[in-house]
């Protein structure tokens, strides 16, 4: 049948910024999807404890005032998300996140910030897996395609409907459906088991990072560094 027709867990965060080690969670969603059809879901609104910059508000629509009034404490949200995600990984169910290195690194940073067990600790010392990242897979299987690679653009390429970009639940559902659409178009991706695909993505992401770093240095940024770790980047020691 292929992993893309089995249970997938879409995951997405909307945040205060673009640096996953420094930004804070504002909203998040986890949704169960099987054969493209959604079922169970969890959504969170957090009070990040810091002002939400106006450029971030313009993206996801959540103001500092609303988050403070309606959101749960950030540590409770991060802990709940981590518990939900690790419950799926413990049973081998793939978690799908578009640009997973951002979302999972940010969640990991939040857990550390609040003195909570890491994803790895919750999994008995093993790394979070399997993770399926349509961003990484698409960039590998169709590397020469021109144009943007954001979620909206890649959904359009594969004919996946994205109802409301930058709404965590909509993005999580679209990511899961996009993973299925990529596997359908590229049978070699569908033929890989989730564990094998996870390890391939580690290789593909590292290769992309090395190539992009070389490109930047040739363009004149001689000190450019592109982190090739996936799906969770290393965090600085506290």
C-alpha positions as CSV (number, residue, x, y, z in Angstrom):
1,X,0.0,0.0,0.0
2,X,2.8,2.4,0.8
3,X,3.4,4.7,3.8
4,X,1.6,7.6,2.2
5,X,-1.7,5.7,2.3
6,X,-1.3,4.9,6.0
7,X,-1.6,7.1,9.1
8,X,0.4,10.3,8.9
9,X,0.7,13.0,11.6
10,X,0.8,16.5,10.2
11,X,2.6,19.0,12.5
12,X,3.1,22.8,12.2
13,X,4.0,25.8,14.3
14,X,3.4,29.5,13.9
15,X,5.9,31.5,15.8
16,X,7.4,34.9,16.9
17,X,10.2,34.8,14.4
18,X,12.4,32.9,11.9
19,X,15.3,31.8,14.0
20,X,14.3,28.4,15.4
21,X,16.7,28.7,18.3
22,X,15.3,32.0,19.5
23,X,11.7,32.3,18.3
24,X,8.8,31.3,20.5
25,X,5.7,29.2,19.8
26,X,2.5,31.1,19.2
27,X,0.2,28.4,17.8
28,X,0.6,24.8,16.9
29,X,-1.3,21.9,15.5
30,X,-1.1,18.1,15.2
31,X,-3.6,16.4,12.9
32,X,-4.1,12.7,12.0
33,X,-4.4,12.1,8.2
34,X,-5.0,8.8,6.4
35,X,-5.2,8.7,2.6
36,X,-5.5,12.5,2.6
37,X,-8.5,12.5,4.9
38,X,-8.2,14.3,8.3
39,X,-9.5,12.9,11.6
40,X,-8.2,13.6,15.1
41,X,-6.6,16.9,15.7
42,X,-5.0,19.0,18.5
43,X,-4.5,22.7,18.4
44,X,-2.7,25.1,20.8
45,X,-2.5,28.8,21.4
46,X,0.5,29.8,23.6
47,X,1.3,33.0,25.5
48,X,5.0,33.2,24.4
49,X,5.9,35.5,27.3
50,X,7.5,38.0,24.9
51,X,6.0,40.6,22.5
52,X,5.1,39.1,19.1
53,X,6.7,41.3,16.4
54,X,4.4,43.0,14.0
55,X,5.9,41.2,11.0
56,X,5.0,37.9,12.7
57,X,1.5,39.1,13.5
58,X,1.1,40.0,9.8
59,X,1.9,36.4,8.9
60,X,-0.3,34.4,11.3
61,X,-2.7,37.0,12.7
62,X,-2.1,36.4,16.4
63,X,-1.3,39.6,18.4
64,X,0.6,39.9,21.6
65,X,-2.6,40.9,23.4
66,X,-4.6,38.0,22.1
67,X,-1.9,35.5,23.0
68,X,-1.6,36.9,26.5
69,X,-5.4,36.8,27.0
70,X,-6.2,33.5,25.5
71,X,-3.0,31.5,25.3
72,X,-1.8,28.8,27.7
73,X,1.6,29.2,29.4
74,X,4.4,28.5,26.9
75,X,5.9,25.7,28.9
76,X,2.6,23.8,29.1
77,X,2.1,24.1,25.4
78,X,5.6,22.9,24.5
79,X,5.3,20.0,27.0
80,X,1.9,19.0,25.6
81,X,3.1,19.1,22.0
82,X,6.2,17.0,22.8
83,X,4.0,14.4,24.6
84,X,1.6,14.1,21.6
85,X,4.4,13.9,19.0
86,X,6.5,11.3,20.9
87,X,3.4,9.2,21.5
88,X,3.2,8.7,17.7
89,X,6.9,8.2,17.2
90,X,6.9,5.5,19.9
91,X,4.5,3.4,17.8
92,X,6.4,4.1,14.5
93,X,3.9,6.5,13.1
94,X,5.5,9.2,10.8
95,X,5.3,12.8,11.7
96,X,5.1,15.1,8.7
97,X,6.4,18.7,9.0
98,X,7.2,21.1,6.1
99,X,10.7,22.3,6.8
100,X,10.9,20.0,9.8
101,X,14.3,21.4,10.8
102,X,12.6,24.6,11.7
103,X,9.6,23.3,13.7
104,X,11.4,20.5,15.5
105,X,14.4,22.6,16.4
106,X,12.1,25.4,17.7
107,X,10.1,23.0,19.8
108,X,13.4,21.5,21.1
109,X,14.6,25.0,22.0
110,X,11.4,25.7,23.9
111,X,11.6,22.5,25.9
112,X,15.2,23.4,26.9
113,X,14.2,27.0,27.7
114,X,11.6,25.8,30.2
115,X,13.7,23.0,31.7
116,X,11.5,20.2,30.2
117,X,12.6,16.8,28.9
118,X,13.9,16.9,25.3
119,X,12.2,14.9,22.5
120,X,15.2,12.5,22.7
121,X,14.8,12.0,26.4
122,X,11.1,11.3,26.0
123,X,12.0,8.6,23.4
124,X,14.4,6.8,25.7
125,X,17.6,8.4,24.2
126,X,16.8,7.9,20.5
127,X,16.3,10.7,18.0
128,X,12.8,11.6,16.9
129,X,11.8,9.4,14.0
130,X,10.4,8.8,11.5
131,X,9.9,12.3,10.2
132,X,8.8,13.1,6.7
133,X,9.6,16.5,5.4
134,X,8.0,17.4,2.0
135,X,10.3,20.4,1.7
136,X,13.4,18.2,1.9
137,X,12.0,15.4,-0.3
138,X,10.7,17.8,-3.1
139,X,14.0,19.6,-3.2
140,X,15.8,16.3,-3.8
141,X,13.5,14.7,-6.3
142,X,12.9,17.8,-8.4
143,X,16.0,19.9,-7.6
144,X,16.2,21.8,-10.9
145,X,12.6,23.1,-10.8
146,X,12.6,26.9,-10.8
147,X,10.5,29.0,-8.5
148,X,9.8,29.2,-4.8
149,X,9.8,26.2,-2.4
150,X,7.5,27.5,0.3
151,X,4.5,25.5,1.3
152,X,2.1,27.5,-0.9
153,X,4.2,27.1,-4.0
154,X,4.9,23.4,-3.6
155,X,1.3,22.6,-2.8
156,X,0.4,24.4,-6.0
157,X,3.0,22.3,-7.9
158,X,1.4,19.1,-6.6
159,X,-2.2,20.2,-6.8
160,X,-2.7,20.2,-3.0
161,X,-5.3,22.6,-1.6
162,X,-3.9,24.9,1.1
163,X,-7.0,26.5,2.7
164,X,-5.4,29.1,4.8
165,X,-1.6,29.6,4.7
166,X,0.1,30.3,8.0
167,X,-2.8,28.8,10.0
168,X,-1.1,26.0,11.9
169,X,-3.9,23.4,11.4
170,X,-4.3,24.2,7.7
171,X,-0.5,24.0,7.2
172,X,-0.3,20.7,9.1
173,X,-3.0,19.2,7.0
174,X,-1.5,20.5,3.8
175,X,1.9,19.1,4.7
176,X,0.5,15.6,5.3
177,X,-1.4,15.7,2.0
178,X,1.6,17.1,0.2
179,X,3.8,14.2,1.4
180,X,1.2,11.8,-0.1
181,X,1.1,13.7,-3.4
182,X,4.9,13.7,-3.7
183,X,5.0,9.9,-3.0
184,X,2.2,9.4,-5.6
185,X,4.1,11.3,-8.3
186,X,7.5,9.8,-7.4
187,X,7.0,6.0,-6.8
188,X,10.6,5.7,-5.7
189,X,9.7,7.8,-2.7
190,X,6.6,5.7,-2.0
191,X,8.6,2.5,-2.2
192,X,10.8,3.5,0.7
193,X,9.7,2.5,4.2
194,X,9.4,5.4,6.7
195,X,12.6,4.5,8.5
196,X,14.6,4.3,5.3
197,X,13.1,7.6,4.0
198,X,13.9,9.3,7.3
199,X,17.6,8.3,6.9
200,X,17.7,9.3,3.3
201,X,16.4,12.8,4.2
202,X,19.2,13.2,6.7
203,X,21.6,12.6,3.7
204,X,19.7,14.8,1.3
205,X,19.4,17.7,3.7
206,X,23.1,17.5,4.5
207,X,24.0,17.5,0.8
208,X,21.7,20.4,0.1
209,X,23.3,22.4,3.0
210,X,26.8,21.7,1.8
211,X,26.0,22.7,-1.8
212,X,24.2,25.9,-0.7
213,X,27.1,26.8,1.6
214,X,29.5,26.4,-1.4
215,X,27.2,28.5,-3.5
216,X,27.1,31.3,-1.0
217,X,30.9,31.3,-0.6
218,X,31.4,31.4,-4.3
219,X,29.1,34.4,-4.4
220,X,31.4,36.3,-2.0
221,X,30.2,35.3,1.5
222,X,33.4,33.6,2.5
223,X,32.2,32.9,6.0
224,X,28.8,31.5,5.2
225,X,27.7,28.5,7.3
226,X,24.7,26.4,6.5
227,X,23.6,24.0,9.2
228,X,23.1,20.5,7.6
229,X,21.5,18.8,10.6
230,X,18.1,17.4,10.1
231,X,15.4,17.0,11.5
232,X,16.6,18.7,14.7
233,X,19.6,21.1,14.8
234,X,22.0,21.0,17.7
235,X,21.2,23.5,20.4
236,X,24.0,25.5,22.1
237,X,24.9,24.2,25.6
238,X,23.0,26.0,28.3
